[in-house]
Amino acid sequence: MSKAMKVEIVQSESKAELDSLINSCIQDRDVEDIKLTAVLLSDNKVQYTALIMLKS
């Protein structure tokens, strides 16, 4: 039997904004794990993404 898990994704072109988005998302929640990625876009901007896994 697999356990249920809720996943939320937040993205930003700013590390500071991403940090704020992550903090607001995980506040008072049971976080299992957070995965972070950074992607260089074609216009030389960086897009930061956080995949936040929450326990159900």
Chimera marker file (.cmm) of the C-alpha trace (Angstrom):
<marker_set name="trace">
<marker id="1" x="0.000" y="0.000" z="0.000" r="1" g="1" b="0" radius="0.5"/>
<marker id="2" x="1.441" y="3.386" z="-0.949" r="1" g="1" b="0" radius="0.5"/>
<marker id="3" x="1.147" y="6.382" z="1.311" r="1" g="1" b="0" radius="0.5"/>
<marker id="4" x="-0.499" y="9.562" z="0.091" r="1" g="1" b="0" radius="0.5"/>
<marker id="5" x="1.576" y="12.688" z="-0.255" r="1" g="1" b="0" radius="0.5"/>
<marker id="6" x="0.648" y="16.199" z="-1.299" r="1" g="1" b="0" radius="0.5"/>
<marker id="7" x="3.104" y="18.060" z="-3.523" r="1" g="1" b="0" radius="0.5"/>
<marker id="8" x="3.304" y="21.814" z="-4.043" r="1" g="1" b="0" radius="0.5"/>
<marker id="9" x="5.532" y="23.612" z="-6.542" r="1" g="1" b="0" radius="0.5"/>
<marker id="10" x="6.724" y="27.203" z="-6.221" r="1" g="1" b="0" radius="0.5"/>
<marker id="11" x="8.812" y="29.062" z="-8.805" r="1" g="1" b="0" radius="0.5"/>
<marker id="12" x="10.578" y="32.392" z="-8.998" r="1" g="1" b="0" radius="0.5"/>
<marker id="13" x="13.377" y="34.179" z="-10.821" r="1" g="1" b="0" radius="0.5"/>
<marker id="14" x="14.648" y="35.474" z="-7.457" r="1" g="1" b="0" radius="0.5"/>
<marker id="15" x="16.227" y="33.354" z="-4.692" r="1" g="1" b="0" radius="0.5"/>
<marker id="16" x="14.867" y="35.710" z="-2.022" r="1" g="1" b="0" radius="0.5"/>
<marker id="17" x="11.328" y="35.464" z="-3.402" r="1" g="1" b="0" radius="0.5"/>
<marker id="18" x="11.601" y="31.677" z="-3.679" r="1" g="1" b="0" radius="0.5"/>
<marker id="19" x="12.725" y="31.515" z="-0.043" r="1" g="1" b="0" radius="0.5"/>
<marker id="20" x="9.729" y="33.597" z="0.999" r="1" g="1" b="0" radius="0.5"/>
<marker id="21" x="7.351" y="31.433" z="-1.060" r="1" g="1" b="0" radius="0.5"/>
<marker id="22" x="8.782" y="28.245" z="0.467" r="1" g="1" b="0" radius="0.5"/>
<marker id="23" x="8.471" y="29.637" z="3.996" r="1" g="1" b="0" radius="0.5"/>
<marker id="24" x="4.847" y="30.668" z="3.477" r="1" g="1" b="0" radius="0.5"/>
<marker id="25" x="4.028" y="27.290" z="1.932" r="1" g="1" b="0" radius="0.5"/>
<marker id="26" x="5.558" y="25.153" z="4.683" r="1" g="1" b="0" radius="0.5"/>
<marker id="27" x="4.466" y="27.220" z="7.676" r="1" g="1" b="0" radius="0.5"/>
<marker id="28" x="2.477" y="25.033" z="10.115" r="1" g="1" b="0" radius="0.5"/>
<marker id="29" x="2.638" y="22.030" z="7.757" r="1" g="1" b="0" radius="0.5"/>
<marker id="30" x="4.253" y="18.611" z="8.001" r="1" g="1" b="0" radius="0.5"/>
<marker id="31" x="7.029" y="18.710" z="5.379" r="1" g="1" b="0" radius="0.5"/>
<marker id="32" x="8.542" y="15.420" z="4.229" r="1" g="1" b="0" radius="0.5"/>
<marker id="33" x="11.138" y="16.791" z="1.790" r="1" g="1" b="0" radius="0.5"/>
<marker id="34" x="12.025" y="19.760" z="-0.423" r="1" g="1" b="0" radius="0.5"/>
<marker id="35" x="13.806" y="19.466" z="-3.772" r="1" g="1" b="0" radius="0.5"/>
<marker id="36" x="15.342" y="22.556" z="-5.366" r="1" g="1" b="0" radius="0.5"/>
<marker id="37" x="16.310" y="23.139" z="-8.993" r="1" g="1" b="0" radius="0.5"/>
<marker id="38" x="17.669" y="26.059" z="-10.995" r="1" g="1" b="0" radius="0.5"/>
<marker id="39" x="17.221" y="26.298" z="-14.765" r="1" g="1" b="0" radius="0.5"/>
<marker id="40" x="18.920" y="28.740" z="-17.098" r="1" g="1" b="0" radius="0.5"/>
<marker id="41" x="16.272" y="30.085" z="-19.478" r="1" g="1" b="0" radius="0.5"/>
<marker id="42" x="16.920" y="31.102" z="-23.081" r="1" g="1" b="0" radius="0.5"/>
<marker id="43" x="16.978" y="34.809" z="-22.155" r="1" g="1" b="0" radius="0.5"/>
<marker id="44" x="19.829" y="34.153" z="-19.639" r="1" g="1" b="0" radius="0.5"/>
<marker id="45" x="17.477" y="34.430" z="-16.661" r="1" g="1" b="0" radius="0.5"/>
<marker id="46" x="17.509" y="31.762" z="-13.969" r="1" g="1" b="0" radius="0.5"/>
<marker id="47" x="14.265" y="30.160" z="-12.841" r="1" g="1" b="0" radius="0.5"/>
<marker id="48" x="14.345" y="28.606" z="-9.377" r="1" g="1" b="0" radius="0.5"/>
<marker id="49" x="11.858" y="25.871" z="-8.523" r="1" g="1" b="0" radius="0.5"/>
<marker id="50" x="11.033" y="24.180" z="-5.235" r="1" g="1" b="0" radius="0.5"/>
<marker id="51" x="9.116" y="20.909" z="-5.111" r="1" g="1" b="0" radius="0.5"/>
<marker id="52" x="7.679" y="20.652" z="-1.602" r="1" g="1" b="0" radius="0.5"/>
<marker id="53" x="6.465" y="17.245" z="-0.447" r="1" g="1" b="0" radius="0.5"/>
<marker id="54" x="3.993" y="17.382" z="2.424" r="1" g="1" b="0" radius="0.5"/>
<marker id="55" x="2.801" y="14.450" z="4.518" r="1" g="1" b="0" radius="0.5"/>
<marker id="56" x="-0.951" y="13.915" z="4.283" r="1" g="1" b="0" radius="0.5"/>
<link id1="1" id2="2" r="1" g="1" b="0" radius="0.2"/>
<link id1="2" id2="3" r="1" g="1" b="0" radius="0.2"/>
<link id1="3" id2="4" r="1" g="1" b="0" radius="0.2"/>
<link id1="4" id2="5" r="1" g="1" b="0" radius="0.2"/>
<link id1="5" id2="6" r="1" g="1" b="0" radius="0.2"/>
<link id1="6" id2="7" r="1" g="1" b="0" radius="0.2"/>
<link id1="7" id2="8" r="1" g="1" b="0" radius="0.2"/>
<link id1="8" id2="9" r="1" g="1" b="0" radius="0.2"/>
<link id1="9" id2="10" r="1" g="1" b="0" radius="0.2"/>
<link id1="10" id2="11" r="1" g="1" b="0" radius="0.2"/>
<link id1="11" id2="12" r="1" g="1" b="0" radius="0.2"/>
<link id1="12" id2="13" r="1" g="1" b="0" radius="0.2"/>
<link id1="13" id2="14" r="1" g="1" b="0" radius="0.2"/>
<link id1="14" id2="15" r="1" g="1" b="0" radius="0.2"/>
<link id1="15" id2="16" r="1" g="1" b="0" radius="0.2"/>
<link id1="16" id2="17" r="1" g="1" b="0" radius="0.2"/>
<link id1="17" id2="18" r="1" g="1" b="0" radius="0.2"/>
<link id1="18" id2="19" r="1" g="1" b="0" radius="0.2"/>
<link id1="19" id2="20" r="1" g="1" b="0" radius="0.2"/>
<link id1="20" id2="21" r="1" g="1" b="0" radius="0.2"/>
<link id1="21" id2="22" r="1" g="1" b="0" radius="0.2"/>
<link id1="22" id2="23" r="1" g="1" b="0" radius="0.2"/>
<link id1="23" id2="24" r="1" g="1" b="0" radius="0.2"/>
<link id1="24" id2="25" r="1" g="1" b="0" radius="0.2"/>
<link id1="25" id2="26" r="1" g="1" b="0" radius="0.2"/>
<link id1="26" id2="27" r="1" g="1" b="0" radius="0.2"/>
<link id1="27" id2="28" r="1" g="1" b="0" radius="0.2"/>
<link id1="28" id2="29" r="1" g="1" b="0" radius="0.2"/>
<link id1="29" id2="30" r="1" g="1" b="0" radius="0.2"/>
<link id1="30" id2="31" r="1" g="1" b="0" radius="0.2"/>
<link id1="31" id2="32" r="1" g="1" b="0" radius="0.2"/>
<link id1="32" id2="33" r="1" g="1" b="0" radius="0.2"/>
<link id1="33" id2="34" r="1" g="1" b="0" radius="0.2"/>
<link id1="34" id2="35" r="1" g="1" b="0" radius="0.2"/>
<link id1="35" id2="36" r="1" g="1" b="0" radius="0.2"/>
<link id1="36" id2="37" r="1" g="1" b="0" radius="0.2"/>
<link id1="37" id2="38" r="1" g="1" b="0" radius="0.2"/>
<link id1="38" id2="39" r="1" g="1" b="0" radius="0.2"/>
<link id1="39" id2="40" r="1" g="1" b="0" radius="0.2"/>
<link id1="40" id2="41" r="1" g="1" b="0" radius="0.2"/>
<link id1="41" id2="42" r="1" g="1" b="0" radius="0.2"/>
<link id1="42" id2="43" r="1" g="1" b="0" radius="0.2"/>
<link id1="43" id2="44" r="1" g="1" b="0" radius="0.2"/>
<link id1="44" id2="45" r="1" g="1" b="0" radius="0.2"/>
<link id1="45" id2="46" r="1" g="1" b="0" radius="0.2"/>
<link id1="46" id2="47" r="1" g="1" b="0" radius="0.2"/>
<link id1="47" id2="48" r="1" g="1" b="0" radius="0.2"/>
<link id1="48" id2="49" r="1" g="1" b="0" radius="0.2"/>
<link id1="49" id2="50" r="1" g="1" b="0" radius="0.2"/>
<link id1="50" id2="51" r="1" g="1" b="0" radius="0.2"/>
<link id1="51" id2="52" r="1" g="1" b="0" radius="0.2"/>
<link id1="52" id2="53" r="1" g="1" b="0" radius="0.2"/>
<link id1="53" id2="54" r="1" g="1" b="0" radius="0.2"/>
<link id1="54" id2="55" r="1" g="1" b="0" radius="0.2"/>
<link id1="55" id2="56" r="1" g="1" b="0" radius="0.2"/>
</marker_set>
